[in-house]
Amino acid sequence: MESGKNKKMIELLDLEHSWPDNFLFKFIYLADPITESKLKGLFSNKPEISIKSSKKKNYNSMTVIHVASSSTEVMEIYANAAKIDGVISL
């Protein structure tokens, strides 16, 4: 069952996008190859991924351009990213 917040977000996404469409995801996480691999594993169809390290190289930011098939898919990716320890979705 979708929460009211998720339902509203899905409605807003559907107003802004015609699916399938490119969607930009952005994450911040501790610089760890396992976490990075888990994040990359959330996406199929070889998305465009760029990674930048923080000044002290303790954290990474990952930007992903992914062709999403629906607003529901976008929300599922965010929900799965939230299950990965140390990941902040922007």
Secondary structure, DSSP 8 states (H G I E B T S, - for coil): ---HHHHHHHHHHHHH--SSEEEEEEEEEES-HHHHHHHHTT--S--EEEEEE-TTSSEEEEEEEEEES-HHHHHHHHHHHHTSTTEEE-
